[in-house]
Amino acid sequence: MIIIFEKCAVPLQGFEPQSSISLEEGTSIRRMLQRYGDIGEEELYLLPVVNGEGKGLDYVLRDGDRLGLFRLSTGG
């Protein structure tokens, strides 16, 4: 299955916006981050957006999904 990165605000072994990656069926966002990223506790502060909708880290990716990963931040 192929996933396309719209925007990626976390380091994932060289993936750039508009790049794609091939994953096994049934892969969640969390598992993809564990496999390709080195983010540890930082994943607690991520907002995954799939096809324009906010999703949780346990969302199971599907072929053709467009994924954006955004860091949550606070202002003040």
ABEGO torsion letter per residue (X at the ends): XBBBBABBABBBGGBBBGBBBBBBBGBBAAAAAAAABBAEAAAAABBBBBGGBBBBAABBBBBGBBBBBBBBBBBX
